[in-house]
Amino acid sequence: MFILASSGWFDNQQEATGGLKIGYSKSRSESLLAMADMDGDGLPDKVFRGGGGFYYRPNQSGPHGSPTFGDAVQLPSLPAISREQVTSTTIGGELYFFVAAMFDSIRATTNPIPIFLTSMAMGSRTS
């Protein structure tokens, strides 16, 4: 939205003009892939969304091995990997009285929606 006020509209001598702008946006995103220890072995497993649900592939590479992951294991109670919502507002003004003067203020807020993958772990192993 932009509002403009001006003097000198009809004589082509705009000695003074001013305006106000206001903006707003909102977006939401959801992650589809993460690395998290889901089986308690201390290694990051691949957690992903696919086939109508969430799954993890256990990390089988060990501390010095090449990256190897096992077969997919379903996580039936996981609602999401991570979600985020961002809201942004902008307000600003412009004045022209022989010299231009502008002011613009932008505020963005990011709200992560907490999802705790560790609560979905299948259990912990002891060695």
Backbone torsions as a table, in degrees:
resi	resn	phi	psi	omega
1	MET	NA	137.1	178.2
2	PHE	-137.3	128.8	179.1
3	ILE	-116.1	133.8	-178.0
4	LEU	-125.8	133.5	172.5
5	ALA	-123.5	139.1	-174.5
6	SER	-148.7	149.7	169.1
7	SER	-109.2	153.5	179.7
8	GLY	81.9	26.0	-179.6
9	TRP	-56.5	-42.1	-168.2
10	PHE	-97.4	-10.1	-179.0
11	ASP	-110.7	14.8	178.3
12	ASN	56.0	25.1	176.8
13	GLN	-123.4	75.4	-178.4
14	GLN	-75.2	89.4	-179.3
15	GLU	-77.8	-27.2	-177.7
16	ALA	-144.3	125.0	173.6
17	THR	-136.1	156.9	178.2
18	GLY	-153.6	155.8	-179.6
19	GLY	-152.9	162.0	178.8
20	LEU	-134.5	135.3	177.0
21	LYS	-126.6	141.9	-179.9
22	ILE	-135.6	133.4	178.8
23	GLY	-136.6	155.5	-179.6
24	TYR	-150.7	137.5	173.4
25	SER	-146.4	155.1	-179.4
26	LYS	-145.1	133.0	177.8
27	SER	-138.9	160.4	-178.7
28	ARG	-140.5	139.3	178.9
29	SER	-136.8	158.0	179.5
30	GLU	-137.2	130.5	179.5
31	SER	-76.1	146.4	-179.9
32	LEU	-110.9	-9.6	-176.1
33	LEU	-148.0	141.1	176.6
34	ALA	-152.5	162.9	173.2
35	MET	-114.6	120.8	-179.5
36	ALA	-153.9	147.2	177.7
37	ASP	-76.2	104.9	-177.1
38	MET	-97.5	-16.1	-176.2
39	ASP	-116.5	8.1	173.5
40	GLY	77.4	15.5	-179.2
41	ASP	-92.9	1.0	178.5
42	GLY	85.0	1.2	179.2
43	LEU	-108.8	142.7	179.8
44	PRO	-74.1	124.1	177.7
45	ASP	-95.4	156.7	176.4
46	LYS	-83.1	120.1	176.3
47	VAL	-109.8	130.5	-175.3
48	PHE	-150.2	163.0	176.1
49	ARG	-104.4	133.1	178.9
50	GLY	-178.1	154.0	176.6
51	GLY	59.8	33.1	177.0
52	GLY	82.3	12.4	179.2
53	GLY	-165.0	-166.3	179.4
54	PHE	-114.2	143.7	-175.9
55	TYR	-139.8	165.6	167.8
56	TYR	-136.7	150.3	175.1
57	ARG	-113.3	116.3	-176.3
58	PRO	-64.5	136.0	177.5
59	ASN	-73.4	121.4	-178.7
60	GLN	-116.2	14.1	-173.0
61	SER	-81.3	-21.9	-176.9
62	GLY	73.5	175.3	-173.9
63	PRO	-66.9	-27.8	-177.4
64	HIS	-123.9	9.5	-177.5
65	GLY	-87.9	171.6	175.4
66	SER	-77.4	154.3	-177.3
67	PRO	-59.3	115.8	178.2
68	THR	-135.5	133.0	-179.4
69	PHE	-127.3	144.5	-178.5
70	GLY	-81.0	-170.6	179.4
71	ASP	-68.8	155.0	-178.4
72	ALA	-67.0	137.3	176.1
73	VAL	-119.2	127.0	-176.9
74	GLN	-72.7	143.6	174.4
75	LEU	-114.9	84.9	-171.2
76	PRO	-66.5	-24.1	-176.1
77	SER	-100.0	4.0	179.6
78	LEU	-81.0	118.4	-177.9
79	PRO	-79.9	-28.2	-179.1
80	ALA	-171.3	165.8	175.6
81	ILE	-87.1	-54.8	171.5
82	SER	-159.1	150.4	178.6
83	ARG	-133.7	149.0	-179.9
84	GLU	-144.9	142.1	177.4
85	GLN	-126.0	130.3	-178.4
86	VAL	-121.3	129.2	177.0
87	THR	-120.0	133.6	-177.9
88	SER	-132.5	132.9	174.8
89	THR	-125.4	145.2	178.9
90	THR	-132.4	134.7	173.4
91	ILE	-139.8	139.6	-178.2
92	GLY	-159.1	162.1	178.8
93	GLY	-135.2	154.5	178.1
94	GLU	-135.9	134.9	176.6
95	LEU	-132.0	137.7	176.3
96	TYR	-127.6	102.1	173.3
97	PHE	-124.9	77.9	-176.4
98	PHE	70.0	-28.3	177.1
99	VAL	-131.4	137.5	-178.9
100	ALA	-79.3	136.4	174.5
101	ALA	-134.1	129.9	-177.9
102	MET	-132.4	148.1	176.2
103	PHE	-137.3	135.7	179.9
104	ASP	-142.0	129.6	178.5
105	SER	-123.1	127.4	-179.3
106	ILE	-121.6	133.5	177.4
107	ARG	-130.7	126.0	178.2
108	ALA	-123.4	135.8	179.1
109	THR	-123.3	128.9	177.2
110	THR	-111.3	125.4	-179.9
111	ASN	-118.9	99.2	174.7
112	PRO	-71.5	139.0	176.8
113	ILE	-97.7	113.7	-170.2
114	PRO	-66.9	128.6	172.5
115	ILE	-129.3	124.2	-175.6
116	PHE	-105.3	101.7	-179.7
117	LEU	-64.9	-33.2	-177.0
118	THR	-64.7	-25.0	177.9
119	SER	-73.0	-12.8	-179.7
120	MET	-95.5	-1.5	-177.0
121	ALA	-56.8	144.1	-176.5
122	MET	-77.5	-6.0	-178.5
123	GLY	137.8	170.6	-179.8
124	SER	-115.4	150.1	-179.8
125	ARG	-101.9	148.9	173.4
126	THR	-117.0	143.6	-179.3
127	SER	-116.8	NA	NA
